[in-house]
Amino acid sequence: MLAHTRVFVGAAVRSSLKMKMKFAVPLSQVRFVSAAADDVILTDRGADQLEMLKQKFKKENLKLRLSVEGGGCSGFQYKFKTTEEEPEPDDLVFENKGQRLIVDEVSLDFVKGAKVDFTEDLIRRSFEVVDNPNAEAGCGCGASFAAKNLPDDSPL
């Protein structure tokens, strides 16, 4: 059994979206493969926190979505959102302990190889991106970062 898995949403789903249909991704169109070096890893502590949120709010389909946007004090910022929505066709889904982390294709370039953890300190409790090999520097709050190698075709 794999500790971490990566989920790909199939091409049939992409064509369904072009027709603007709402749907849940059938399991038959999802492929699980072993974790790769450039995957985003949801840590055990992050997975445990997401499971606790599912139970607390009684939302069995709760997932964590990570995206990267331009802004913040260092140039880019991480955005986390809990959602019950199914992944979009271009999303990648990373799984640990049955909990799912969704990352869109554009944001993946900025967080490949990073870990998503849940941290607690005196002033906050939050999901955070840690050990991001694509970040040169970050701000003190951990919410924003400067990218090492910005892709030439990046929309951000």
Secondary structure, DSSP 8 states (H G I E B T S, - for coil): --SEEEEEE-HHHHHHHHTT------GGGEEEEE--TTS-EE-HHHHHHHHHHHHHHT-TT-EEEEEEEE-STTSEEEEEEEE-S---TTEEEEEETTEEEEEEHHHHHHHTT-EEEEEE-SS-EEEEEES-TTEEEE-TTSSEEEESS--TT---
